[in-house]
Amino acid sequence: MIAEKMKPYVKNNSAIRMMFEEGNRLRAIYGPENVFDFSLGNPSVPAPDCVRQAIIDLVNEEEPTVLHGYMSNAGFEDVRQTIAESLNRRFGTSFTAKNLIMTVGAASGLNVAFKTILNPGEEVIVFAPYFLEYGAYVRNYDGNLVEISPDTTTFQPNLKEFEEKITPKTRAVIVNTPHNPTGVVYSEETIRKLASILEAKQKEFGTVIYLISDEPYRELAYDGVQVPYLTKYYANTIVGYSYSKSLSLPGERIGYLVIPDEADGSEELIAAAAIANRTIGCVNAPSLIQKVIAKCVDAEVDVAAYDKNRLALYNGLKELGFECIKPQGAFYLFVKSPVADEKAFCEAGKKYNILMVPGSSFACPGYVRLAYCVSYDTIMNSLPQFGKLAEEFGLKA
């Protein structure tokens, strides 16, 4: 009774969400303190105090018909201008309100971007491992996803294969840095090389290729690592941002797209994206939370809490014999499975109430993802259980 397009999605329901539901089941049996759920990137750090205060002030002081009413499909102009000025201060850009479109989170923003630029049969390139729902977003608009195999040494993009797989049908490339699921930050050298390849290919094929920068983790970077702002390196960049992680607001679904003036056909792109925002069914981003963002635009996430978790989990697992790359950003640890079938490893983890997401959910089998946006106590209490798991697979001396 359902559409043919939906059948594979129902069959292959998100492993991340399935593991999250398994966590709910185990918590009911064993108690929350005895379940070590690293499945979902749901921030454990509360939203900054200014968010609560902004909501109170807006509800008490703003005219209700304005606060809860319609606005331009692109969002409140004053909100967009406030965000543009913040970006300009931070990154030396020159955006104005017209360059921003408020979206229902980054996921909706990416859908808006693809509806705006994709024709049926055109290709979107992704670098494995990647957030698997990218494929669903592209297929929503009858595009084709092209995967670049992972460099499991550094998890920087495999640029040699990337250059080989760009064709006249390539319409867009998605990058995500800081990266889900590895925590890697793409270096400035990597970004420059990638931009150079795209410039050359645009010239060779006489086409326009958009670089879609998916940036929900931009503010979560450690050890002084700088995250390059991509519009400064490649003109045809579209930035998708979300406040889900930076302000711990995943359920509020608020973000934006940036379409710079330098992008080819920027005026037409901006106009079309605003219409796409409406026609995909969002109409506009939620009004109240837009206004909240304007009041909290320069609020800072508590990176120290995530950093403490990062070091505790990374060092703890390394000491137990697990192999993993040290994350530079986001709040994920990508761990090499001690057996080729990482799904079997995830199943074994359940015996110790450890919930992990298989790397095949990110097009990178042989690894598992751990989301360390949990309490510090959860991490410390999980390490003895990881020790038992390590022993089972012969990792611990």
LUMSE-330016 format. One line per 3 residues: number of its first residue (from 1); their letters; for each residue x negated, y negated, z of C-alpha. Coordinates in steps of 0.5 Angstrom, whole numbers, always signed. Layout:
<pts>
NUM	a	X:Y:Z | ...
</pts>
This chain:
<pts>
1	mia	+0:+0:+0 | -6:-5:+0 | -10:-8:-5
4	ekm	-15:-4:-8 | -20:-9:-7 | -19:-8:+1
7	kpy	-20:-1:+1 | -27:-1:+2 | -27:-6:+7
10	vkn	-22:-2:+11 | -26:+4:+10 | -33:+1:+12
13	nsa	-30:-3:+18 | -36:-8:+21 | -41:-3:+25
16	irm	-42:-9:+29 | -35:-10:+31 | -34:-2:+32
19	mfe	-40:-2:+37 | -37:-8:+40 | -30:-4:+41
22	egn	-34:+2:+44 | -37:-3:+49 | -30:-5:+51
25	rlr	-28:+2:+52 | -35:+4:+56 | -34:-2:+61
28	aiy	-27:+0:+63 | -30:+7:+64 | -37:+5:+68
31	gpe	-36:-2:+70 | -39:-8:+66 | -45:-8:+70
34	nvf	-47:-1:+68 | -46:-2:+60 | -52:-5:+56
37	dfs	-48:-8:+50 | -53:-11:+45 | -48:-11:+39
40	lgn	-45:-18:+38 | -48:-25:+37 | -43:-28:+42
43	psv	-47:-33:+46 | -48:-32:+54 | -50:-39:+55
46	pap	-44:-43:+56 | -43:-50:+52 | -46:-56:+54
49	dcv	-42:-60:+60 | -41:-65:+55 | -36:-61:+51
52	rqa	-31:-60:+56 | -31:-67:+58 | -30:-69:+51
55	iid	-24:-65:+50 | -21:-68:+57 | -23:-75:+54
58	lvn	-20:-74:+47 | -13:-71:+50 | -13:-76:+55
61	eee	-14:-82:+51 | -13:-81:+43 | -7:-82:+40
64	ptv	-4:-75:+39 | -1:-76:+32 | -8:-77:+30
67	lhg	-12:-72:+35 | -8:-66:+32 | -6:-69:+25
70	yms	-8:-68:+18 | -14:-72:+15 | -18:-71:+9
73	nag	-19:-64:+7 | -27:-66:+8 | -25:-68:+15
76	fed	-25:-74:+19 | -30:-79:+16 | -32:-82:+22
79	vrq	-34:-75:+24 | -38:-73:+18 | -41:-80:+18
82	tia	-44:-79:+26 | -46:-72:+24 | -50:-75:+17
85	esl	-53:-80:+22 | -56:-75:+27 | -59:-70:+21
88	nrr	-62:-77:+18 | -65:-78:+25 | -68:-71:+26
91	fgt	-70:-69:+19 | -71:-76:+15 | -66:-75:+10
94	sft	-61:-80:+7 | -54:-77:+8 | -47:-80:+9
97	akn	-40:-78:+10 | -39:-76:+3 | -45:-71:+3
100	lim	-41:-67:+9 | -35:-63:+9 | -32:-60:+15
103	tvg	-31:-53:+15 | -28:-47:+19 | -35:-45:+21
106	aas	-41:-42:+17 | -37:-36:+14 | -31:-41:+11
109	gln	-37:-46:+9 | -40:-40:+5 | -33:-38:+2
112	vaf	-32:-45:+0 | -39:-46:-3 | -38:-39:-7
115	kti	-31:-41:-9 | -34:-48:-12 | -40:-45:-16
118	lnp	-38:-38:-18 | -35:-35:-24 | -33:-28:-25
121	gee	-40:-24:-26 | -45:-29:-24 | -50:-26:-19
124	viv	-52:-28:-12 | -59:-26:-9 | -60:-24:-2
127	fap	-66:-22:+2 | -65:-15:+6 | -64:-15:+11
130	yfl	-58:-19:+11 | -51:-21:+14 | -47:-16:+10
133	eyg	-41:-20:+10 | -45:-24:+5 | -43:-19:+0
136	ayv	-36:-19:+2 | -36:-27:+1 | -39:-26:-6
139	rny	-34:-21:-8 | -28:-25:-6 | -30:-29:-12
142	dgn	-32:-24:-17 | -39:-25:-16 | -44:-20:-16
145	lve	-49:-19:-10 | -57:-17:-12 | -61:-15:-6
148	isp	-68:-16:-6 | -72:-10:-2 | -75:-12:+5
151	dtt	-82:-13:+7 | -82:-9:+13 | -89:-12:+15
154	tfq	-87:-19:+16 | -80:-20:+14 | -81:-26:+10
157	pnl	-78:-26:+3 | -80:-21:-2 | -82:-27:-7
160	kef	-85:-22:-12 | -79:-18:-13 | -74:-24:-12
163	eek	-78:-27:-18 | -77:-21:-23 | -69:-21:-21
166	itp	-67:-28:-23 | -63:-27:-29 | -59:-32:-33
169	ktr	-53:-30:-29 | -56:-32:-23 | -52:-37:-20
172	avi	-54:-38:-13 | -59:-35:-7 | -58:-34:+0
175	vnt	-63:-35:+5 | -62:-35:+13 | -67:-38:+17
178	phn	-68:-37:+23 | -66:-30:+21 | -60:-25:+23
181	ptg	-62:-20:+24 | -70:-20:+25 | -71:-27:+29
184	vvy	-76:-29:+23 | -77:-36:+21 | -78:-37:+14
187	see	-85:-41:+14 | -86:-48:+10 | -90:-44:+5
190	tir	-85:-39:+4 | -80:-44:+2 | -84:-48:-2
193	kla	-86:-42:-6 | -79:-40:-7 | -77:-47:-9
196	sil	-82:-47:-14 | -80:-40:-17 | -73:-43:-17
199	eak	-75:-49:-21 | -79:-45:-26 | -73:-41:-27
202	qke	-68:-46:-28 | -72:-49:-33 | -73:-42:-37
205	fgt	-66:-41:-37 | -63:-48:-38 | -59:-46:-32
208	viy	-57:-49:-25 | -59:-44:-19 | -56:-47:-12
211	lis	-60:-45:-6 | -55:-43:+0 | -58:-44:+7
214	dep	-54:-41:+12 | -56:-44:+18 | -52:-42:+25
217	yre	-59:-41:+29 | -63:-47:+27 | -63:-50:+34
220	lay	-65:-43:+37 | -73:-43:+35 | -79:-41:+40
223	dgv	-86:-43:+41 | -86:-49:+38 | -84:-46:+31
226	qvp	-81:-51:+26 | -75:-49:+22 | -76:-53:+15
229	ylt	-70:-57:+13 | -69:-54:+6 | -66:-60:+2
232	kyy	-73:-63:+2 | -76:-58:-2 | -71:-56:-7
235	ant	-65:-61:-10 | -60:-56:-11 | -59:-54:-4
238	ivg	-53:-53:+0 | -53:-52:+7 | -48:-49:+11
241	ysy	-48:-50:+19 | -44:-47:+25 | -44:-50:+32
244	sks	-42:-43:+34 | -49:-41:+37 | -52:-48:+38
247	lsl	-46:-51:+42 | -44:-44:+44 | -37:-45:+41
250	pge	-36:-38:+36 | -29:-38:+37 | -27:-45:+36
253	rig	-30:-44:+28 | -33:-51:+27 | -38:-52:+22
256	ylv	-40:-56:+16 | -43:-56:+9 | -48:-61:+6
259	ipd	-48:-62:-1 | -54:-67:-2 | -54:-73:-8
262	ead	-60:-70:-11 | -56:-63:-13 | -54:-63:-20
265	gse	-47:-65:-21 | -46:-67:-14 | -40:-71:-14
268	eli	-36:-66:-18 | -39:-61:-13 | -37:-65:-7
271	aaa	-30:-66:-10 | -29:-59:-12 | -31:-56:-5
274	aia	-26:-61:-1 | -21:-58:-6 | -23:-51:-4
277	nrt	-23:-52:+3 | -16:-53:+2 | -14:-47:-3
280	igc	-18:-42:+1 | -12:-43:+6 | -16:-47:+11
283	vna	-13:-54:+9 | -18:-57:+14 | -23:-56:+20
286	psl	-19:-56:+26 | -18:-63:+28 | -19:-63:+36
289	iqk	-26:-59:+35 | -28:-64:+30 | -27:-70:+34
292	via	-31:-66:+40 | -37:-65:+35 | -38:-72:+34
295	kcv	-38:-74:+42 | -43:-68:+43 | -47:-68:+36
298	dae	-54:-69:+39 | -53:-64:+45 | -58:-59:+46
301	vdv	-57:-52:+47 | -61:-48:+53 | -66:-45:+49
304	aay	-70:-43:+55 | -65:-38:+57 | -65:-35:+51
307	dkn	-73:-35:+51 | -73:-32:+58 | -69:-26:+55
310	rla	-73:-25:+49 | -79:-24:+52 | -76:-20:+57
313	lyn	-73:-15:+52 | -79:-16:+47 | -84:-14:+52
316	glk	-80:-9:+56 | -79:-5:+49 | -86:-6:+47
319	elg	-89:-3:+54 | -84:+3:+53 | -87:+5:+46
322	fec	-82:+2:+41 | -84:-2:+35 | -81:-9:+33
325	ikp	-83:-16:+31 | -83:-21:+36 | -77:-26:+34
328	qga	-79:-33:+33 | -72:-36:+33 | -64:-34:+33
331	fyl	-63:-29:+39 | -64:-22:+36 | -69:-17:+36
334	fvk	-70:-12:+30 | -73:-5:+33 | -76:+0:+29
337	spv	-72:+7:+30 | -76:+13:+32 | -73:+17:+27
340	ade	-71:+16:+20 | -63:+16:+21 | -62:+10:+26
343	kaf	-55:+12:+26 | -57:+18:+30 | -61:+14:+35
346	cea	-55:+9:+36 | -51:+15:+38 | -57:+17:+43
349	gkk	-57:+11:+46 | -49:+11:+48 | -51:+17:+53
352	yni	-55:+11:+57 | -49:+6:+55 | -54:+2:+51
355	lmv	-50:+0:+45 | -54:-2:+38 | -52:-4:+31
358	pgs	-56:+0:+26 | -60:-3:+21 | -56:+0:+15
361	sfa	-51:-5:+17 | -56:-10:+14 | -58:-6:+8
364	cpg	-65:-4:+12 | -64:+3:+15 | -69:+5:+20
367	yvr	-68:+0:+24 | -63:-3:+30 | -61:-10:+32
370	lay	-61:-12:+39 | -57:-18:+41 | -60:-21:+47
373	cvs	-55:-27:+48 | -53:-23:+54 | -55:-24:+62
376	ydt	-62:-23:+64 | -59:-18:+69 | -56:-14:+63
379	imn	-63:-14:+60 | -67:-12:+66 | -62:-7:+68
382	slp	-62:-4:+61 | -70:-3:+61 | -70:+4:+65
385	qfg	-64:+6:+61 | -69:+5:+55 | -74:+8:+58
388	kla	-70:+15:+58 | -68:+14:+51 | -76:+13:+49
391	eef	-77:+19:+53 | -72:+23:+49 | -75:+21:+43
394	glk	-82:+22:+45 | -84:+15:+46 | -86:+14:+53
397	a	-93:+17:+56
</pts>
